[in-house]
Amino acid sequence: MIRWICALALALGLAPAPVLAQDFPSRPITMIVVFAAGGPTDVLARLVADHMGNALGQRVIIENVAGAGGTTGGARGARAAPDGYTLTVGSLGSHAAAAALYKDIAYDSRELEPVGLIAGTPGYFAVRKEFPARTFQEFLAYARANPGKVTNGHAGVGSTPHLACLLLETLTQMKVTSVAYRGSGPAMNDLVAGQIDSMCDLAPTVVPQVQGGTIRGLLLAQPERSAATPDVPTSREAGIEAYQFTGWNAVFAPKGTPRDAAKKLSDALKAAVSDAAIRKRIAELGAIPATETEMGAEHLGRFVKDEVARWGKVIGEAKVTAP
């Protein structure tokens, strides 16, 4: 009788689903990072990937897919088979603001399967080591006295650092020549090398360079100084208190990912972000580790909807579009 029931279950296609759910994951998982290596999204993704792999019993392999403000990688991740074997690490730019910036964006982040938030990433404004200005107000004066000569880099149109630049330019009437890159990593390389004068970016990219003395931070877009960069003034101290900016990075799976697989992925991310050593490292980078509530998939789902609405309004009012 038992054999007959098993045979019937197989014939009806009932048996494979629980077996697959129980065995997931049975092979390595690809984690798409939507910007080039070395940027804040990449740094945070690599911090959690190994720990997630240990929790899941399979390797989590990073794949950098840069371009179009993170939407190239975002589209690839969204189009991947919804089987739990492809994740995407996105940002405020690629998975919130992009909906308003790009007319023909190939995905809606609100429809993706939320896995969880990794961290918040405060914004910084930094200059090359030898730049003559020592404060942000001196930088503004220098830029105004040298119209068109001061270059300012960012991670690409529509990226989170680009949004930080737009907000700063709006608040200060800063006049600089904008230089768009395919990610924060290449932009930071040029800032360190002195190929560009300044840069808007986020804590995980800026903080190590400031700590190493290869660049100088002129302001932090937060109300209080960071323990990671105690000598960098806040936007309040720089005279532009309204400049408060924190990006974020989160993990998504394609729409339709099986619930059991999505839960395992979310639990593995929670374990990674909860790990004391990882939280310490995130803080050392000047970022803000997600709280226990923020790590969850349900919170991320609500948060992304709110962020899409918020930045859609900001970008619409600014009349900014991606090329």
DALINFEN-V900614 format. One record per residue. N is the residue number from 1. RES is the residue in one small letter. SS is DSSP state (@ for helix, = for strand, . for the rest). PHI is phi as a letter, one per 30 degrees, with the letter a starting at -180 (999 if undefined). NEAR is the number of other ideal C-beta (glycine too) atoms within 12 Angstrom. Layout:
{{N/RES/SS/PHI/NEAR} {N/RES/SS/PHI/NEAR}}
This chain:
{{1/m/./999/7} {2/i/@/d/8} {3/r/@/d/9} {4/w/@/d/10} {5/i/@/d/13} {6/c/@/d/13} {7/a/@/d/13} {8/l/@/d/14} {9/a/@/d/17} {10/l/@/d/15} {11/a/@/d/12} {12/l/./d/12} {13/g/./i/12} {14/l/./d/14} {15/a/@/d/17} {16/p/@/e/15} {17/a/@/e/18} {18/p/@/d/14} {19/v/@/d/15} {20/l/@/d/20} {21/a/@/d/21} {22/q/@/d/15} {23/d/@/d/20} {24/f/./d/29} {25/p/./c/33} {26/s/./c/18} {27/r/./a/19} {28/p/./e/21} {29/i/=/c/39} {30/t/=/c/32} {31/m/=/c/47} {32/i/=/d/42} {33/v/=/c/45} {34/v/./d/52} {35/f/./b/54} {36/a/./d/33} {37/a/./d/25} {38/g/./j/34} {39/g/./d/49} {40/p/@/d/55} {41/t/@/d/55} {42/d/@/d/40} {43/v/@/d/43} {44/l/@/d/47} {45/a/@/d/48} {46/r/@/d/33} {47/l/@/d/36} {48/v/@/c/47} {49/a/@/d/36} {50/d/@/d/25} {51/h/@/d/30} {52/m/@/d/40} {53/g/@/e/27} {54/n/@/d/17} {55/a/@/d/27} {56/l/@/c/33} {57/g/./i/17} {58/q/./b/27} {59/r/./d/20} {60/v/=/c/37} {61/i/=/c/23} {62/i/=/d/33} {63/e/=/b/30} {64/n/=/d/32} {65/v/./b/35} {66/a/./c/34} {67/g/./k/28} {68/a/@/h/34} {69/g/@/i/46} {70/g/@/j/55} {71/t/@/d/41} {72/t/@/d/34} {73/g/@/d/46} {74/g/@/d/45} {75/a/@/d/30} {76/r/@/d/31} {77/g/@/d/42} {78/a/@/d/37} {79/r/@/d/20} {80/a/./d/30} {81/a/./e/19} {82/p/./d/24} {83/d/./c/26} {84/g/./j/39} {85/y/./c/32} {86/t/=/b/38} {87/l/=/c/52} {88/t/=/b/46} {89/v/=/c/47} {90/g/=/c/54} {91/s/=/b/56} {92/l/@/e/48} {93/g/@/d/55} {94/s/@/d/59} {95/h/@/b/51} {96/a/@/b/44} {97/a/@/d/46} {98/a/@/e/46} {99/a/@/d/38} {100/a/@/c/31} {101/l/@/d/37} {102/y/./c/34} {103/k/./d/14} {104/d/./c/13} {105/i/./d/31} {106/a/./d/22} {107/y/./a/35} {108/d/./c/22} {109/s/@/d/46} {110/r/@/d/26} {111/e/@/c/23} {112/l/./d/39} {113/e/=/d/38} {114/p/=/d/37} {115/v/=/c/48} {116/g/=/l/44} {117/l/=/d/46} {118/i/=/c/50} {119/a/=/a/43} {120/g/=/c/37} {121/t/=/b/48} {122/p/=/d/46} {123/g/=/d/50} {124/y/=/b/54} {125/f/=/b/52} {126/a/=/b/48} {127/v/=/b/41} {128/r/=/d/31} {129/k/./e/21} {130/e/./c/16} {131/f/./d/31} {132/p/./d/20} {133/a/./d/27} {134/r/./c/20} {135/t/./b/24} {136/f/@/d/37} {137/q/@/d/22} {138/e/@/d/22} {139/f/@/d/37} {140/l/@/e/30} {141/a/@/d/18} {142/y/@/d/25} {143/a/@/d/32} {144/r/@/d/19} {145/a/@/d/15} {146/n/./b/19} {147/p/./e/12} {148/g/./i/14} {149/k/./c/18} {150/v/./c/30} {151/t/=/c/29} {152/n/=/b/41} {153/g/=/c/45} {154/h/=/a/48} {155/a/./d/53} {156/g/./k/45} {157/v/./e/32} {158/g/./j/43} {159/s/./d/58} {160/t/@/e/52} {161/p/@/e/55} {162/h/@/d/48} {163/l/@/d/45} {164/a/@/d/46} {165/c/@/d/43} {166/l/@/e/36} {167/l/@/d/34} {168/l/@/d/40} {169/e/@/d/27} {170/t/@/d/21} {171/l/@/d/25} {172/t/@/c/31} {173/q/./h/12} {174/m/./d/34} {175/k/./c/22} {176/v/./b/33} {177/t/=/c/21} {178/s/=/d/31} {179/v/=/b/27} {180/a/=/c/31} {181/y/./c/36} {182/r/./c/33} {183/g/./l/44} {184/s/@/d/54} {185/g/@/e/37} {186/p/@/d/32} {187/a/@/d/45} {188/m/@/d/43} {189/n/@/e/26} {190/d/@/d/31} {191/l/@/d/42} {192/v/@/d/30} {193/a/./d/19} {194/g/./i/19} {195/q/./d/18} {196/i/./b/32} {197/d/./d/37} {198/s/=/b/46} {199/m/=/a/53} {200/c/=/c/53} {201/d/=/a/58} {202/l/=/c/54} {203/a/@/e/48} {204/p/@/e/48} {205/t/@/d/53} {206/v/@/d/51} {207/v/@/e/37} {208/p/@/e/32} {209/q/@/d/37} {210/v/@/d/35} {211/q/@/d/25} {212/g/@/d/15} {213/g/./i/15} {214/t/./d/25} {215/i/=/b/37} {216/r/=/b/35} {217/g/=/d/49} {218/l/=/c/44} {219/l/=/a/47} {220/l/=/c/43} {221/a/./d/47} {222/q/./b/36} {223/p/./d/21} {224/e/./b/19} {225/r/./d/23} {226/s/=/c/33} {227/a/./d/21} {228/a/./d/30} {229/t/=/b/35} {230/p/./d/16} {231/d/./c/21} {232/v/./d/36} {233/p/./d/32} {234/t/=/d/30} {235/s/./d/34} {236/r/./d/19} {237/e/./d/22} {238/a/./d/33} {239/g/./i/20} {240/i/./b/32} {241/e/./e/18} {242/a/./d/16} {243/y/./d/35} {244/q/./c/23} {245/f/./b/39} {246/t/=/b/32} {247/g/=/d/52} {248/w/=/a/43} {249/n/=/b/54} {250/a/=/b/49} {251/v/=/c/50} {252/f/=/b/51} {253/a/=/b/46} {254/p/./d/34} {255/k/./e/24} {256/g/./j/19} {257/t/./e/36} {258/p/./e/27} {259/r/@/e/18} {260/d/@/d/22} {261/a/@/d/35} {262/a/@/d/36} {263/k/@/d/25} {264/k/@/d/33} {265/l/@/d/44} {266/s/@/d/37} {267/d/@/d/24} {268/a/@/d/38} {269/l/@/d/47} {270/k/@/e/34} {271/a/@/d/25} {272/a/@/d/41} {273/v/@/d/45} {274/s/@/d/28} {275/d/./d/24} {276/a/@/e/14} {277/a/@/d/17} {278/i/@/d/34} {279/r/@/d/28} {280/k/@/d/17} {281/r/@/d/28} {282/i/@/e/37} {283/a/@/d/27} {284/e/@/d/24} {285/l/./d/39} {286/g/./i/42} {287/a/=/d/43} {288/i/=/c/31} {289/p/=/e/37} {290/a/./d/36} {291/t/./d/19} {292/e/./e/15} {293/t/./d/17} {294/e/./d/29} {295/m/./d/33} {296/g/./d/27} {297/a/@/d/34} {298/e/@/d/20} {299/h/@/d/24} {300/l/@/d/39} {301/g/@/e/29} {302/r/@/d/18} {303/f/@/d/31} {304/v/@/d/39} {305/k/@/d/23} {306/d/@/d/19} {307/e/@/d/37} {308/v/@/d/33} {309/a/@/d/20} {310/r/@/d/20} {311/w/@/d/36} {312/g/@/d/24} {313/k/@/d/17} {314/v/@/d/24} {315/i/@/d/32} {316/g/@/d/17} {317/e/@/d/14} {318/a/@/d/21} {319/k/./h/11} {320/v/./c/28} {321/t/./b/19} {322/a/./d/28} {323/p/./d/14}}
